[in-house]
Amino acid sequence: VQMTSVLFTPLSEVNQEKSSLLVLTDDVMAYISSLLSFPDLISLRQVCKRTNQAVHTSCRSPGRKPNLLS
C-alpha cells in the first residue's frame, strides 16, 4: 500500500458533530508516523490534534512545536 495524498474536507462542508479529530487506529497511525518520520504515535497525535485546533482558531501560533507535556 502506498499513500500518495490526503484529502481534507473544508470545515464549511464538515458537520459540526463530526468536526472533531479523526480517530485512526494505532496501526494506521504507526504507518503514517513511519512515512512522516515522527518519533512516536503520541507526538503524531499531538500534531494532528494541534493542527485540528489551529484550523478552528485560525492558527494563531504558526510553526510552534507541539508541547508533549500538555
N, C-alpha and C positions, 0 to 999 in steps of 0.2 A: 504494500500500500504506500502510495506516495501522495503527500498532501502538498498541493501546489498553491492553494489560496484559501482565504477565509472570507466568507461573505457576511458583512454586518448589515443588519436591518436598521434603517434610520429610526431614531426614537419616536418620530412623529407617526410611524407605522406600527409601533410596538404597543400592544395592550398594556395599560398601566399595571395590571395584575401580574403580567409576565415580564416586566422590565427589570426584575432582579437578576443578579448574576447567574448566568447559565451554569447549571450543575453538571459537571463531567465526571465520569468515573475515574478512579485513580490510574487505571492502565492507560486511558486516553490522555490524562494529564501528564503521565510519565513520558508517553510518546511525544507529545507536544514539547515537553520540557527538554527532551533529548534533541529535538530539532532546533530549539531556540537557545540551547546551551545554558539553561538556567540550572543552578546548582541543586535545587531540590523542589519538591512539589509545593512546599509551604511558600517559598518566595514567588513561585509562579502564580499560585492562588492569590497572593498579596498583590502582585502586579495586576492581575485580572480584576481583582476587587477594586483597587485604586483607579484603574482605567475606567471601570464602570462608574465609580463615584465621580471621577473627573468629568465624564460626559454630562452628568447631572448638575455639576457645579461649574460648568464651563471652564474647567481646567485652570484654576487659579494659580497653581504652582507647577508649571511645566518643567519636566526634566528632573523632578525631585525623586531621589531614590526611595524605594519602599522601606518603611520602618518596620522591621520584622518583630519588634518588641511590643508593638501596639496590639 
